[in-house]
C-alpha cells in the first residue's frame, strides 16, 4: 500500500540504520514505532545476535509488523503498548545501547521518551530519532488546544541535555545522539 511505502524504512534510511547499529556495535536495541517492521528487521539483521525490542501502539500496524518480523527475524520481541507506558517499564527492567525512536511524531513526546529511557542507557549509547523535520501543524495540537513543541524543537532540547556528548543530523531528518 501507499502507506507502507511512505512509512517503511527503505533505501537510504535502512542503509543508515544498518550502519549506525554496526558502528555502535549494538547489543541491545529498543525501537519505538514498529509500523510494518522494516526498520526493526534491518537493525536486528545488523546485529551479531539479534536482541531487539520494538514497541507499537497501533493494533493494525502492529499485527502486520509482527507478521513481517516473525517471517524474517523471529527473535525480535514485539510489545503492543503505548510508548508512554512501555518505555518507562522497559527502562526499569533492562539496559539498552541503541534506541531508534520513530513514533509519536511530536517534540514533547521525543523529549519524554528520551528522559524516560535515560536510566536504561549504557554509557556511550546512541539515541536515534526519525522525522525531525516533521511539521507540527495545528491539527497535531493537543486536545486541550495547547501547541506541542515541534519535532525539531524536541530534538534541540535533547541535544542540550548534559548526558549528550555529541550528535549528528542526517538529511535533516534523522538525528543520532551519543549519550
C-alpha positions as CSV (number, residue, x, y, z in Angstrom):
1,X,0.0,0.0,0.0
2,X,1.0,3.6,-0.3
3,X,1.1,4.0,3.5
4,X,3.6,1.1,3.7
5,X,5.8,2.8,1.1
6,X,5.7,6.1,3.0
7,X,6.1,4.6,6.4
8,X,8.8,1.9,5.9
9,X,12.5,2.3,6.5
10,X,13.7,1.7,2.9
11,X,16.7,2.7,0.8
12,X,18.9,5.4,2.4
13,X,17.2,5.2,5.8
14,X,17.6,1.4,6.0
15,X,21.2,1.7,5.0
16,X,21.8,4.4,7.6
17,X,20.2,2.4,10.4
18,X,22.3,-0.6,9.4
19,X,25.5,1.4,9.5
20,X,24.6,3.1,12.8
21,X,23.8,-0.3,14.5
22,X,27.1,-1.8,13.2
23,X,29.1,1.3,14.1
24,X,27.6,1.3,17.6
25,X,28.2,-2.5,17.9
26,X,24.7,-2.5,19.4
27,X,24.0,-5.5,21.6
28,X,20.5,-4.4,22.9
29,X,18.2,-2.3,20.8
30,X,14.9,-0.6,21.7
31,X,12.7,0.7,18.9
32,X,9.6,2.9,19.4
33,X,7.3,2.7,16.4
34,X,7.3,-0.8,14.8
35,X,4.9,0.1,12.0
36,X,5.4,-2.6,9.4
37,X,8.6,-4.0,10.9
38,X,11.1,-2.9,8.2
39,X,13.4,-0.9,10.5
40,X,13.3,-3.5,13.3
41,X,14.3,-6.2,10.8
42,X,17.0,-4.0,9.3
43,X,18.5,-3.3,12.7
44,X,18.3,-6.8,14.0
45,X,20.0,-8.2,11.0
46,X,22.8,-5.7,11.5
47,X,23.5,-7.2,15.0
48,X,25.8,-10.1,15.6
49,X,23.0,-11.7,17.6
50,X,19.5,-10.1,17.3
51,X,18.4,-8.6,20.6
52,X,15.7,-6.0,19.8
53,X,12.5,-4.9,21.5
54,X,10.1,-3.0,19.3
55,X,7.0,-1.0,20.6
56,X,3.9,-0.3,18.6
57,X,0.6,1.3,19.9
58,X,-1.4,0.8,16.7
59,X,-3.1,-2.6,16.6
60,X,-3.4,-2.6,12.8
61,X,0.2,-1.8,12.0
62,X,1.4,-3.9,15.0
63,X,-0.3,-7.0,13.6
64,X,1.2,-6.5,10.2
65,X,4.6,-5.6,11.6
66,X,4.6,-8.7,13.9
67,X,3.9,-11.0,11.0
68,X,6.6,-9.4,8.9
69,X,9.1,-9.7,11.8
70,X,8.2,-13.3,12.6
71,X,8.9,-14.2,8.9
72,X,12.3,-12.5,8.9
73,X,13.8,-12.4,12.5
74,X,11.6,-14.2,15.0
75,X,14.0,-13.3,17.9
76,X,12.6,-9.7,17.8
77,X,10.3,-9.0,20.8
78,X,7.2,-7.1,19.8
79,X,5.5,-5.1,22.5
80,X,2.0,-3.8,21.8
81,X,1.6,-0.8,24.2
82,X,1.7,2.9,24.1
83,X,5.3,4.2,24.3
84,X,4.4,6.5,27.2
85,X,3.9,3.4,29.4
86,X,6.2,0.9,27.6
87,X,9.4,2.9,27.7
88,X,9.5,3.6,31.4
89,X,8.6,0.0,32.2
90,X,11.3,-1.4,29.9
91,X,13.8,1.2,31.2
92,X,13.2,-0.3,34.7
93,X,13.7,-3.8,33.5
94,X,16.6,-3.7,31.0
95,X,19.6,-1.9,29.7
96,X,20.0,-0.7,26.0
97,X,22.8,0.7,24.0
98,X,20.8,1.7,20.9
99,X,17.4,3.4,20.7
100,X,15.6,4.2,17.5
101,X,12.6,6.4,18.1
102,X,10.1,6.5,15.1
103,X,6.8,7.1,16.9
104,X,4.6,9.8,18.3
105,X,6.0,12.5,16.0
106,X,5.9,15.5,18.4
107,X,8.8,17.2,20.0
108,X,7.3,16.9,23.5
109,X,7.0,13.1,23.1
110,X,10.6,12.9,21.8
111,X,11.8,14.6,25.0
112,X,9.6,12.5,27.2
113,X,10.8,9.3,25.6
114,X,14.5,10.4,25.8
115,X,14.1,11.3,29.5
116,X,12.3,8.0,30.3
117,X,14.9,5.8,28.6
118,X,17.9,7.6,30.1
119,X,18.2,5.4,33.2
120,X,18.4,2.3,30.9
121,X,21.1,3.6,28.6
122,X,24.5,2.1,28.7
123,X,27.4,4.6,28.7
124,X,28.1,5.5,25.0
125,X,24.6,4.5,23.9
126,X,23.1,6.0,20.8
127,X,19.6,7.6,20.7
128,X,18.5,7.9,17.1
129,X,15.4,9.9,16.3
130,X,13.5,9.9,13.0
131,X,11.3,12.6,11.4
132,X,13.0,15.6,13.0
133,X,11.7,17.6,10.1
134,X,8.1,16.6,10.8
135,X,6.0,19.8,10.8
136,X,3.6,20.1,13.8
137,X,0.5,21.6,12.1
138,X,-2.4,22.9,14.1
139,X,-4.1,19.5,13.5
140,X,-1.5,17.9,15.8
141,X,-2.3,20.2,18.7
142,X,-3.2,18.5,22.0
143,X,-6.8,18.0,22.9
144,X,-6.6,21.0,25.3
145,X,-5.6,23.2,22.4
146,X,-2.0,23.7,23.7
147,X,0.5,23.6,20.9
148,X,3.1,20.8,21.4
149,X,6.7,21.8,20.8
150,X,7.8,21.0,17.2
151,X,9.8,17.9,16.3
152,X,13.0,20.0,15.6
153,X,12.5,21.8,18.9
154,X,12.3,18.5,20.8
155,X,15.5,17.3,19.1
156,X,17.2,20.6,20.1
157,X,16.1,20.1,23.7
158,X,17.6,16.6,23.7
159,X,20.9,17.9,22.3
160,X,21.5,20.3,25.3
161,X,21.0,17.5,27.9
162,X,24.1,17.1,30.0
163,X,24.4,13.4,29.1
164,X,24.6,14.0,25.3
165,X,28.2,14.1,24.3
166,X,27.8,14.5,20.5
167,X,25.2,14.3,17.8
168,X,24.8,14.3,14.0
169,X,21.8,15.2,11.8
170,X,21.5,13.2,8.5
171,X,19.5,14.7,5.6
172,X,17.7,17.0,8.0
173,X,15.6,14.0,9.0
174,X,17.4,11.6,11.3
175,X,19.3,12.6,14.3
176,X,21.7,10.4,16.3
177,X,22.9,11.5,19.7
178,X,25.6,9.8,21.8
179,X,24.8,9.5,25.4
